[in-house]
Amino acid sequence: MSRWGLTFPLHGLPLSEHREIVAELPSLGYTDAWTAEVSGADAFTPLALASQWAPALRLGPAIVPVYTRGPALLAQHAATLADLAPGRFVLGIGTSSDTIVERWNGIPLEEPYKRARDMLRFLRKALAGEKVKEEYETFTVKGFKLETPPAEPPPIVLAALRPGMLRLAAREADGAISNWLAPKDVRTVRGVLGDEPELLARLFVCPTGDAAEARAIGRWMIAAYMTVPVYRAYHEWLGRGEALRPMNEAWAAGDRQKALEVIPDEVVDDLIVHGTPAECRARIREYVDNGLTTPVLAVLPGGGLSPAEAVRALAPSAG
């Protein structure tokens, strides 16, 4: 297998205590370390640290929202990481969600497809060292030029959950980032994206042989994500609309407990990788067999393992 990524910072481990495990990742068989930006660490600071802790790792954010930073600032962040990790940094961008953009940051999430397209086009020019003076449909840049553009402009990959964004990723980006999918869903995504672009996906992995433990954790996460409009539409496209309808109806009615209870086991087992570490590694390889280029593991608590123990147990070198 060519790539095997990890989401960090790890749940339950302060960023200041990550140096040892991040430095160990290449020897365990991990090739990539990817951050997220929700309500914990920002997307870039952990990558800056990892660039020095593990010089062999490919690094990237999955993803940075295209709304919460201005175009110039986002280009500056990307250029800084490209300088710290030359040839090893990939910029992952996406529209994020109404919760993060609107409710938490007070920014209208308007015309997400156009905003992602415009930011992608701007970043291409800015990271290539061009002076950008252009009116895009969703913002205007008046004469911005990076003081020190990266010697090697980083690839840009786009978060894409449905056909429109997947086609944009295929045309103009260097790959696509997906999320919350089963191995069989990879073929559906590839049917739109095509076979050539890199396809990354964050996989939620709970290394426990206790299915009830894993499903309890998975139900909370599914309810939190799948009731967000963009994810609801995504799973309707993937064919889970009817299976998730009772959850969405209960959630809309304010009955959170019922919403959890009516999520079918089959949906949880589709979307959460769980089992013994060996079973989890085998399941991850199913994604790759179906066309996923880069699995990015997001390790969930389970099985009584510490975060570092789980990372080691799930590593390619473990079996």
DRENROFI-908220 format. One record per residue (C-alpha): residue number from 1; residue in three letters; x, y, z. Coordinates in steps of 0.2 Angstrom, whole numbers, plus 2048, in hexadecimal, padded with zeros to 3 digits. Layout:
N
<seq=NUM, type=ALA, xx=X, yy=Y, zz=Z>
...
//
This chain:
319
<seq=1, type=MET, xx=800, yy=800, zz=800>
<seq=2, type=SER, xx=807, yy=811, zz=7FB>
<seq=3, type=ARG, xx=7FF, yy=81D, zz=808>
<seq=4, type=TRP, xx=7F8, yy=81B, zz=81A>
<seq=5, type=GLY, xx=7F4, yy=82B, zz=823>
<seq=6, type=LEU, xx=7F0, yy=830, zz=834>
<seq=7, type=THR, xx=7E5, yy=83F, zz=83B>
<seq=8, type=PHE, xx=7ED, yy=849, zz=848>
<seq=9, type=PRO, xx=7ED, yy=850, zz=855>
<seq=10, type=LEU, xx=7E7, yy=83F, zz=85D>
<seq=11, type=HIS, xx=7D7, yy=840, zz=868>
<seq=12, type=GLY, xx=7DC, yy=841, zz=87A>
<seq=13, type=LEU, xx=7EE, yy=845, zz=878>
<seq=14, type=PRO, xx=7F4, yy=857, zz=879>
<seq=15, type=LEU, xx=7FD, yy=85E, zz=86A>
<seq=16, type=SER, xx=80C, yy=861, zz=875>
<seq=17, type=GLU, xx=80E, yy=84E, zz=878>
<seq=18, type=HIS, xx=80D, yy=849, zz=866>
<seq=19, type=ARG, xx=81F, yy=84A, zz=861>
<seq=20, type=GLU, xx=824, yy=839, zz=865>
<seq=21, type=ILE, xx=816, yy=830, zz=85D>
<seq=22, type=VAL, xx=817, yy=83B, zz=84D>
<seq=23, type=ALA, xx=82A, yy=838, zz=84C>
<seq=24, type=GLU, xx=826, yy=826, zz=84C>
<seq=25, type=LEU, xx=819, yy=826, zz=83F>
<seq=26, type=PRO, xx=824, yy=822, zz=82F>
<seq=27, type=SER, xx=82C, yy=813, zz=838>
<seq=28, type=LEU, xx=81B, yy=80C, zz=83B>
<seq=29, type=GLY, xx=817, yy=80E, zz=828>
<seq=30, type=TYR, xx=80C, yy=81E, zz=829>
<seq=31, type=THR, xx=810, yy=829, zz=81A>
<seq=32, type=ASP, xx=804, yy=838, zz=81E>
<seq=33, type=ALA, xx=7FE, yy=843, zz=82C>
<seq=34, type=TRP, xx=7EF, yy=84D, zz=82A>
<seq=35, type=THR, xx=7E6, yy=85A, zz=835>
<seq=36, type=ALA, xx=7D4, yy=85F, zz=836>
<seq=37, type=GLU, xx=7CD, yy=870, zz=83B>
<seq=38, type=VAL, xx=7BD, yy=86F, zz=845>
<seq=39, type=SER, xx=7BD, yy=875, zz=857>
<seq=40, type=GLY, xx=7CE, yy=86F, zz=85D>
<seq=41, type=ALA, xx=7DF, yy=873, zz=856>
<seq=42, type=ASP, xx=7E0, yy=87E, zz=847>
<seq=43, type=ALA, xx=7E5, yy=875, zz=837>
<seq=44, type=PHE, xx=7F7, yy=87C, zz=835>
<seq=45, type=THR, xx=800, yy=87D, zz=845>
<seq=46, type=PRO, xx=801, yy=86A, zz=848>
<seq=47, type=LEU, xx=807, yy=868, zz=836>
<seq=48, type=ALA, xx=815, yy=875, zz=839>
<seq=49, type=LEU, xx=81B, yy=86A, zz=848>
<seq=50, type=ALA, xx=819, yy=85A, zz=83F>
<seq=51, type=SER, xx=824, yy=861, zz=831>
<seq=52, type=GLN, xx=832, yy=861, zz=83D>
<seq=53, type=TRP, xx=82E, yy=852, zz=847>
<seq=54, type=ALA, xx=82D, yy=846, zz=838>
<seq=55, type=PRO, xx=836, yy=84C, zz=829>
<seq=56, type=ALA, xx=830, yy=83D, zz=81F>
<seq=57, type=LEU, xx=81D, yy=840, zz=820>
<seq=58, type=ARG, xx=812, yy=847, zz=813>
<seq=59, type=LEU, xx=807, yy=854, zz=81C>
<seq=60, type=GLY, xx=7F7, yy=85D, zz=819>
<seq=61, type=PRO, xx=7E7, yy=865, zz=820>
<seq=62, type=ALA, xx=7D7, yy=85B, zz=81D>
<seq=63, type=ILE, xx=7D0, yy=868, zz=81C>
<seq=64, type=VAL, xx=7D2, yy=87B, zz=81D>
<seq=65, type=PRO, xx=7C1, yy=884, zz=81A>
<seq=66, type=VAL, xx=7C1, yy=890, zz=80C>
<seq=67, type=TYR, xx=7B7, yy=89C, zz=815>
<seq=68, type=THR, xx=7BF, yy=89F, zz=826>
<seq=69, type=ARG, xx=7D0, yy=8A6, zz=820>
<seq=70, type=GLY, xx=7D1, yy=8B3, zz=813>
<seq=71, type=PRO, xx=7D9, yy=8AE, zz=802>
<seq=72, type=ALA, xx=7EA, yy=8B6, zz=806>
<seq=73, type=LEU, xx=7EC, yy=8AF, zz=817>
<seq=74, type=LEU, xx=7E8, yy=89E, zz=811>
<seq=75, type=ALA, xx=7F5, yy=89F, zz=804>
<seq=76, type=GLN, xx=801, yy=8A5, zz=811>
<seq=77, type=HIS, xx=7FE, yy=896, zz=81C>
<seq=78, type=ALA, xx=800, yy=88A, zz=80E>
<seq=79, type=ALA, xx=810, yy=892, zz=808>
<seq=80, type=THR, xx=817, yy=891, zz=81A>
<seq=81, type=LEU, xx=813, yy=87F, zz=81B>
<seq=82, type=ALA, xx=81A, yy=87C, zz=80A>
<seq=83, type=ASP, xx=82A, yy=884, zz=80F>
<seq=84, type=LEU, xx=82B, yy=87A, zz=81F>
<seq=85, type=ALA, xx=828, yy=869, zz=816>
<seq=86, type=PRO, xx=82E, yy=86C, zz=804>
<seq=87, type=GLY, xx=826, yy=85F, zz=7F9>
<seq=88, type=ARG, xx=81D, yy=857, zz=807>
<seq=89, type=PHE, xx=80E, yy=863, zz=80A>
<seq=90, type=VAL, xx=7FD, yy=861, zz=802>
<seq=91, type=LEU, xx=7F0, yy=86F, zz=804>
<seq=92, type=GLY, xx=7DF, yy=868, zz=808>
<seq=93, type=ILE, xx=7D0, yy=875, zz=806>
<seq=94, type=GLY, xx=7BE, yy=873, zz=807>
<seq=95, type=THR, xx=7AD, yy=87C, zz=80B>
<seq=96, type=SER, xx=7AB, yy=875, zz=81C>
<seq=97, type=SER, xx=79A, yy=876, zz=824>
<seq=98, type=ASP, xx=78D, yy=883, zz=829>
<seq=99, type=THR, xx=791, yy=87F, zz=83B>
<seq=100, type=ILE, xx=7A3, yy=883, zz=83A>
<seq=101, type=VAL, xx=7A2, yy=892, zz=82E>
<seq=102, type=GLU, xx=792, yy=89A, zz=833>
<seq=103, type=ARG, xx=78D, yy=895, zz=845>
<seq=104, type=TRP, xx=79F, yy=896, zz=84C>
<seq=105, type=ASN, xx=7A8, yy=8A3, zz=841>
<seq=106, type=GLY, xx=799, yy=8AE, zz=83C>
<seq=107, type=ILE, xx=79D, yy=8AD, zz=829>
<seq=108, type=PRO, xx=78F, yy=8A9, zz=81D>
<seq=109, type=LEU, xx=792, yy=899, zz=814>
<seq=110, type=GLU, xx=78C, yy=89F, zz=803>
<seq=111, type=GLU, xx=78F, yy=897, zz=7F2>
<seq=112, type=PRO, xx=79B, yy=889, zz=7F8>
<seq=113, type=TYR, xx=79F, yy=882, zz=7E7>
<seq=114, type=LYS, xx=7A4, yy=893, zz=7E0>
<seq=115, type=ARG, xx=7AE, yy=897, zz=7F0>
<seq=116, type=ALA, xx=7B7, yy=887, zz=7EF>
<seq=117, type=ARG, xx=7BB, yy=889, zz=7DD>
<seq=118, type=ASP, xx=7C0, yy=89B, zz=7DE>
<seq=119, type=MET, xx=7CC, yy=898, zz=7ED>
<seq=120, type=LEU, xx=7D3, yy=889, zz=7E4>
<seq=121, type=ARG, xx=7D7, yy=894, zz=7D5>
<seq=122, type=PHE, xx=7DE, yy=8A2, zz=7DF>
<seq=123, type=LEU, xx=7E9, yy=896, zz=7E9>
<seq=124, type=ARG, xx=7F0, yy=88F, zz=7D9>
<seq=125, type=LYS, xx=7F6, yy=8A0, zz=7D3>
<seq=126, type=ALA, xx=7FC, yy=8A7, zz=7E4>
<seq=127, type=LEU, xx=806, yy=897, zz=7E9>
<seq=128, type=ALA, xx=80E, yy=897, zz=7D8>
<seq=129, type=GLY, xx=815, yy=8A9, zz=7DC>
<seq=130, type=GLU, xx=809, yy=8B3, zz=7D1>
<seq=131, type=LYS, xx=803, yy=8C4, zz=7D6>
<seq=132, type=VAL, xx=7F0, yy=8C2, zz=7D7>
<seq=133, type=LYS, xx=7E4, yy=8D0, zz=7D2>
<seq=134, type=GLU, xx=7D4, yy=8C8, zz=7CE>
<seq=135, type=GLU, xx=7C1, yy=8C9, zz=7D1>
<seq=136, type=TYR, xx=7BB, yy=8B8, zz=7D5>
<seq=137, type=GLU, xx=7A8, yy=8B5, zz=7D6>
<seq=138, type=THR, xx=7A9, yy=8B3, zz=7E9>
<seq=139, type=PHE, xx=7B8, yy=8BF, zz=7EE>
<seq=140, type=THR, xx=7C4, yy=8CB, zz=7E7>
<seq=141, type=VAL, xx=7D7, yy=8CB, zz=7E9>
<seq=142, type=LYS, xx=7DF, yy=8DC, zz=7E5>
<seq=143, type=GLY, xx=7F2, yy=8D9, zz=7E1>
<seq=144, type=PHE, xx=7F7, yy=8CC, zz=7EE>
<seq=145, type=LYS, xx=808, yy=8C3, zz=7EB>
<seq=146, type=LEU, xx=811, yy=8B8, zz=7F7>
<seq=147, type=GLU, xx=821, yy=8BF, zz=7FE>
<seq=148, type=THR, xx=829, yy=8AE, zz=7FD>
<seq=149, type=PRO, xx=81F, yy=8A2, zz=7F2>
<seq=150, type=PRO, xx=824, yy=88F, zz=7F5>
<seq=151, type=ALA, xx=831, yy=889, zz=7EA>
<seq=152, type=GLU, xx=826, yy=87A, zz=7E6>
<seq=153, type=PRO, xx=813, yy=87F, zz=7E6>
<seq=154, type=PRO, xx=80A, yy=872, zz=7F0>
<seq=155, type=PRO, xx=7FC, yy=867, zz=7E9>
<seq=156, type=ILE, xx=7EB, yy=86C, zz=7ED>
<seq=157, type=VAL, xx=7DD, yy=85F, zz=7F1>
<seq=158, type=LEU, xx=7CB, yy=864, zz=7F3>
<seq=159, type=ALA, xx=7BE, yy=85D, zz=7FF>
<seq=160, type=ALA, xx=7B0, yy=856, zz=7F4>
<seq=161, type=LEU, xx=7A1, yy=84C, zz=7FA>
<seq=162, type=ARG, xx=796, yy=84D, zz=7EB>
<seq=163, type=PRO, xx=797, yy=84D, zz=7D8>
<seq=164, type=GLY, xx=799, yy=860, zz=7D5>
<seq=165, type=MET, xx=7A7, yy=862, zz=7E1>
<seq=166, type=LEU, xx=7AF, yy=851, zz=7DB>
<seq=167, type=ARG, xx=7AF, yy=857, zz=7C9>
<seq=168, type=LEU, xx=7B7, yy=867, zz=7CE>
<seq=169, type=ALA, xx=7C4, yy=85E, zz=7D7>
<seq=170, type=ALA, xx=7C7, yy=853, zz=7C8>
<seq=171, type=ARG, xx=7C9, yy=862, zz=7BD>
<seq=172, type=GLU, xx=7D3, yy=86F, zz=7C7>
<seq=173, type=ALA, xx=7DA, yy=867, zz=7D7>
<seq=174, type=ASP, xx=7E7, yy=85A, zz=7DA>
<seq=175, type=GLY, xx=7DB, yy=84E, zz=7E2>
<seq=176, type=ALA, xx=7CC, yy=84C, zz=7ED>
<seq=177, type=ILE, xx=7C9, yy=84A, zz=800>
<seq=178, type=SER, xx=7BA, yy=840, zz=806>
<seq=179, type=ASN, xx=7B3, yy=83B, zz=817>
<seq=180, type=TRP, xx=7A6, yy=830, zz=81F>
<seq=181, type=LEU, xx=7A5, yy=822, zz=812>
<seq=182, type=ALA, xx=7A6, yy=80F, zz=811>
<seq=183, type=PRO, xx=7B1, yy=805, zz=806>
<seq=184, type=LYS, xx=7A3, yy=802, zz=7F9>
<seq=185, type=ASP, xx=7A0, yy=815, zz=7F8>
<seq=186, type=VAL, xx=7B2, yy=818, zz=7F2>
<seq=187, type=ARG, xx=7AC, yy=811, zz=7E1>
<seq=188, type=THR, xx=79E, yy=81D, zz=7E0>
<seq=189, type=VAL, xx=7AA, yy=82C, zz=7E3>
<seq=190, type=ARG, xx=7B6, yy=825, zz=7D7>
<seq=191, type=GLY, xx=7A8, yy=824, zz=7CA>
<seq=192, type=VAL, xx=7A7, yy=837, zz=7CA>
<seq=193, type=LEU, xx=7B9, yy=83C, zz=7CF>
<seq=194, type=GLY, xx=7C1, yy=830, zz=7C2>
<seq=195, type=ASP, xx=7CF, yy=823, zz=7C5>
<seq=196, type=GLU, xx=7DE, yy=82F, zz=7C4>
<seq=197, type=PRO, xx=7DD, yy=83C, zz=7D2>
<seq=198, type=GLU, xx=7E3, yy=839, zz=7E3>
<seq=199, type=LEU, xx=7D4, yy=835, zz=7EF>
<seq=200, type=LEU, xx=7D7, yy=837, zz=801>
<seq=201, type=ALA, xx=7CA, yy=833, zz=80F>
<seq=202, type=ARG, xx=7CA, yy=834, zz=821>
<seq=203, type=LEU, xx=7C4, yy=824, zz=829>
<seq=204, type=PHE, xx=7BE, yy=823, zz=83B>
<seq=205, type=VAL, xx=7C6, yy=814, zz=843>
<seq=206, type=CYS, xx=7C1, yy=80D, zz=854>
<seq=207, type=PRO, xx=7CD, yy=7FF, zz=858>
<seq=208, type=THR, xx=7C2, yy=7F4, zz=864>
<seq=209, type=GLY, xx=7BB, yy=7E3, zz=862>
<seq=210, type=ASP, xx=7AC, yy=7E8, zz=86C>
<seq=211, type=ALA, xx=7A0, yy=7ED, zz=85E>
<seq=212, type=ALA, xx=794, yy=7F5, zz=86B>
<seq=213, type=GLU, xx=7A1, yy=801, zz=871>
<seq=214, type=ALA, xx=7A6, yy=805, zz=85F>
<seq=215, type=ARG, xx=794, yy=808, zz=85A>
<seq=216, type=ALA, xx=790, yy=813, zz=868>
<seq=217, type=ILE, xx=79E, yy=81E, zz=864>
<seq=218, type=GLY, xx=799, yy=81D, zz=851>
<seq=219, type=ARG, xx=787, yy=822, zz=854>
<seq=220, type=TRP, xx=78C, yy=832, zz=85D>
<seq=221, type=MET, xx=797, yy=837, zz=84F>
<seq=222, type=ILE, xx=78B, yy=832, zz=841>
<seq=223, type=ALA, xx=77D, yy=83C, zz=849>
<seq=224, type=ALA, xx=789, yy=84B, zz=84B>
<seq=225, type=TYR, xx=78E, yy=84B, zz=839>
<seq=226, type=MET, xx=780, yy=844, zz=82F>
<seq=227, type=THR, xx=773, yy=850, zz=835>
<seq=228, type=VAL, xx=77E, yy=85E, zz=82D>
<seq=229, type=PRO, xx=776, yy=862, zz=81D>
<seq=230, type=VAL, xx=785, yy=85F, zz=812>
<seq=231, type=TYR, xx=788, yy=84E, zz=819>
<seq=232, type=ARG, xx=776, yy=84A, zz=819>
<seq=233, type=ALA, xx=776, yy=84E, zz=806>
<seq=234, type=TYR, xx=786, yy=844, zz=804>
<seq=235, type=HIS, xx=77F, yy=834, zz=80B>
<seq=236, type=GLU, xx=76F, yy=836, zz=801>
<seq=237, type=TRP, xx=77A, yy=836, zz=7F2>
<seq=238, type=LEU, xx=783, yy=827, zz=7F8>
<seq=239, type=GLY, xx=772, yy=81E, zz=7FB>
<seq=240, type=ARG, xx=770, yy=81F, zz=80E>
<seq=241, type=GLY, xx=762, yy=82C, zz=80E>
<seq=242, type=GLU, xx=755, yy=81F, zz=813>
<seq=243, type=ALA, xx=75F, yy=817, zz=820>
<seq=244, type=LEU, xx=763, yy=827, zz=828>
<seq=245, type=ARG, xx=752, yy=82F, zz=827>
<seq=246, type=PRO, xx=74C, yy=829, zz=838>
<seq=247, type=MET, xx=75B, yy=831, zz=840>
<seq=248, type=ASN, xx=759, yy=842, zz=837>
<seq=249, type=GLU, xx=747, yy=842, zz=83B>
<seq=250, type=ALA, xx=74A, yy=83F, zz=84D>
<seq=251, type=TRP, xx=758, yy=84C, zz=84D>
<seq=252, type=ALA, xx=74D, yy=859, zz=845>
<seq=253, type=ALA, xx=740, yy=856, zz=852>
<seq=254, type=GLY, xx=74D, yy=859, zz=860>
<seq=255, type=ASP, xx=74D, yy=847, zz=866>
<seq=256, type=ARG, xx=760, yy=844, zz=867>
<seq=257, type=GLN, xx=75F, yy=833, zz=870>
<seq=258, type=LYS, xx=753, yy=82C, zz=863>
<seq=259, type=ALA, xx=75E, yy=832, zz=855>
<seq=260, type=LEU, xx=76C, yy=828, zz=85C>
<seq=261, type=GLU, xx=761, yy=818, zz=85F>
<seq=262, type=VAL, xx=75A, yy=818, zz=84D>
<seq=263, type=ILE, xx=76B, yy=818, zz=844>
<seq=264, type=PRO, xx=76C, yy=806, zz=83D>
<seq=265, type=ASP, xx=77B, yy=7FB, zz=842>
<seq=266, type=GLU, xx=77F, yy=7F9, zz=830>
<seq=267, type=VAL, xx=781, yy=80B, zz=82D>
<seq=268, type=VAL, xx=78D, yy=80C, zz=83C>
<seq=269, type=ASP, xx=797, yy=7FD, zz=836>
<seq=270, type=ASP, xx=798, yy=805, zz=824>
<seq=271, type=LEU, xx=79F, yy=815, zz=82A>
<seq=272, type=ILE, xx=7A9, yy=811, zz=839>
<seq=273, type=VAL, xx=7B8, yy=806, zz=838>
<seq=274, type=HIS, xx=7B8, yy=7FB, zz=847>
<seq=275, type=GLY, xx=7BE, yy=7EA, zz=84E>
<seq=276, type=THR, xx=7CF, yy=7E4, zz=854>
<seq=277, type=PRO, xx=7DE, yy=7EE, zz=84D>
<seq=278, type=ALA, xx=7E1, yy=7E0, zz=840>
<seq=279, type=GLU, xx=7CF, yy=7E0, zz=83B>
<seq=280, type=CYS, xx=7D0, yy=7F3, zz=839>
<seq=281, type=ARG, xx=7DF, yy=7F2, zz=82E>
<seq=282, type=ALA, xx=7D7, yy=7E6, zz=823>
<seq=283, type=ARG, xx=7C7, yy=7F1, zz=822>
<seq=284, type=ILE, xx=7D2, yy=800, zz=81D>
<seq=285, type=ARG, xx=7DA, yy=7F6, zz=80F>
<seq=286, type=GLU, xx=7C9, yy=7F3, zz=808>
<seq=287, type=TYR, xx=7C7, yy=805, zz=805>
<seq=288, type=VAL, xx=7D8, yy=805, zz=7FC>
<seq=289, type=ASP, xx=7D2, yy=7F6, zz=7F2>
<seq=290, type=ASN, xx=7C3, yy=800, zz=7EC>
<seq=291, type=GLY, xx=7CD, yy=80F, zz=7E6>
<seq=292, type=LEU, xx=7D2, yy=819, zz=7F5>
<seq=293, type=THR, xx=7E3, yy=820, zz=7F3>
<seq=294, type=THR, xx=7E7, yy=827, zz=804>
<seq=295, type=PRO, xx=7DD, yy=821, zz=814>
<seq=296, type=VAL, xx=7DF, yy=82D, zz=822>
<seq=297, type=LEU, xx=7DB, yy=825, zz=832>
<seq=298, type=ALA, xx=7D2, yy=82F, zz=840>
<seq=299, type=VAL, xx=7D5, yy=824, zz=84F>
<seq=300, type=LEU, xx=7C6, yy=823, zz=85B>
<seq=301, type=PRO, xx=7C7, yy=81E, zz=86E>
<seq=302, type=GLY, xx=7C4, yy=80B, zz=870>
<seq=303, type=GLY, xx=7CB, yy=7FB, zz=875>
<seq=304, type=GLY, xx=7D4, yy=802, zz=884>
<seq=305, type=LEU, xx=7E2, yy=808, zz=87A>
<seq=306, type=SER, xx=7EB, yy=819, zz=87C>
<seq=307, type=PRO, xx=7EC, yy=824, zz=86D>
<seq=308, type=ALA, xx=7FE, yy=81F, zz=86A>
<seq=309, type=GLU, xx=7FA, yy=80D, zz=86C>
<seq=310, type=ALA, xx=7EC, yy=80D, zz=860>
<seq=311, type=VAL, xx=7F7, yy=816, zz=853>
<seq=312, type=ARG, xx=804, yy=809, zz=854>
<seq=313, type=ALA, xx=7F7, yy=7FB, zz=854>
<seq=314, type=LEU, xx=7EF, yy=802, zz=844>
<seq=315, type=ALA, xx=7FF, yy=805, zz=83B>
<seq=316, type=PRO, xx=803, yy=7FB, zz=82B>
<seq=317, type=SER, xx=813, yy=7F4, zz=833>
<seq=318, type=ALA, xx=808, yy=7EC, zz=840>
<seq=319, type=GLY, xx=802, yy=7DE, zz=834>
//
